[in-house]
Amino acid sequence: MIKFNNIEEKKRLVHYAKEFGDANILNIIENGVRSEVEAILLARFYWKVIEETINKKELESILEKIYTSLHIHCGNNGYSDTWDNEIPN
């Protein structure tokens, strides 16, 4: 399970996973990353959210908190390099 610092982080991710119709991400949000493939999917999902919200300055703070939570989760599960490799150039 991914540990978030506050419920708003999880709510925001669930919102976008539903908006994108991504059942895999909903599962990862609930159960945590269990494979390298899931770490890649989660990272790509996060960056897709960033692309979709690039002009929404009011979300900047929560998205930074989400990044931290997801990065820590992936790192704690052995997928830090996998997460980092998905950061866009």
C-alpha positions as CSV (number, residue, x, y, z in Angstrom):
1,M,0.0,0.0,0.0
2,I,1.2,3.5,-0.8
3,K,1.5,5.7,2.2
4,F,0.4,9.3,1.6
5,N,1.0,12.2,3.9
6,N,-2.7,13.3,3.5
7,I,-5.9,12.0,2.0
8,E,-5.9,14.7,-0.7
9,E,-2.9,13.1,-2.4
10,K,-4.7,9.8,-2.8
11,K,-8.0,11.5,-3.8
12,R,-6.2,13.4,-6.5
13,L,-4.5,10.3,-7.9
14,V,-7.7,8.3,-7.9
15,H,-9.5,11.2,-9.6
16,Y,-7.1,11.2,-12.5
17,A,-6.8,7.4,-12.7
18,K,-10.6,7.3,-13.1
19,E,-10.5,10.2,-15.6
20,F,-8.0,8.3,-17.7
21,G,-9.9,5.0,-17.3
22,D,-6.8,3.3,-15.8
23,A,-7.8,0.3,-13.7
24,N,-4.2,-0.8,-13.3
25,I,-3.3,2.5,-11.7
26,L,-6.3,2.3,-9.3
27,N,-5.0,-1.2,-8.3
28,I,-1.5,0.1,-7.8
29,I,-2.7,3.1,-5.7
30,E,-4.6,0.7,-3.4
31,N,-2.1,-2.2,-3.2
32,G,1.3,-0.5,-3.9
33,V,4.0,-1.3,-6.4
34,R,4.8,-5.0,-6.6
35,S,6.9,-5.1,-9.8
36,E,9.2,-3.1,-12.0
37,V,6.4,-2.9,-14.6
38,E,4.0,-1.4,-12.0
39,A,6.7,1.1,-11.0
40,I,7.0,2.1,-14.7
41,L,3.2,2.4,-15.0
42,L,2.9,4.5,-11.9
43,A,5.7,6.8,-13.0
44,R,4.3,7.3,-16.4
45,F,0.9,7.9,-14.9
46,Y,2.3,10.6,-12.6
47,W,4.0,12.4,-15.5
48,K,0.7,12.2,-17.6
49,V,-1.1,13.9,-14.7
50,I,1.6,16.6,-14.7
51,E,1.1,17.1,-18.4
52,E,-2.7,17.4,-17.9
53,T,-2.4,19.9,-15.1
54,I,0.6,21.9,-16.3
55,N,-1.5,25.2,-16.3
56,K,-3.2,24.6,-13.0
57,K,-0.9,26.4,-10.6
58,E,-3.2,25.7,-7.7
59,L,-2.3,22.0,-7.9
60,E,1.5,22.5,-7.9
61,S,1.8,22.0,-4.1
62,I,-0.2,18.8,-4.0
63,L,1.5,17.4,-7.0
64,E,4.9,17.9,-5.4
65,K,3.7,16.1,-2.3
66,I,2.4,13.2,-4.5
67,Y,5.7,13.0,-6.3
68,T,7.5,12.7,-2.9
69,S,5.1,10.0,-1.7
70,L,5.3,8.0,-4.9
71,H,9.1,8.3,-5.2
72,I,9.6,7.2,-1.6
73,H,7.2,4.3,-2.1
74,C,9.0,3.1,-5.2
75,G,12.4,3.5,-3.5
76,N,11.3,1.6,-0.4
77,N,10.2,-1.3,-2.6
78,G,13.4,-1.4,-4.6
79,Y,12.3,0.5,-7.7
80,S,14.0,3.9,-7.1
81,D,16.1,3.6,-10.3
82,T,13.0,2.5,-12.3
83,W,11.1,5.5,-11.1
84,D,14.0,7.9,-11.8
85,N,14.5,6.4,-15.3
86,E,10.9,7.5,-16.2
87,I,11.5,11.2,-15.4
88,P,11.1,13.1,-18.6
89,N,14.1,14.9,-20.0
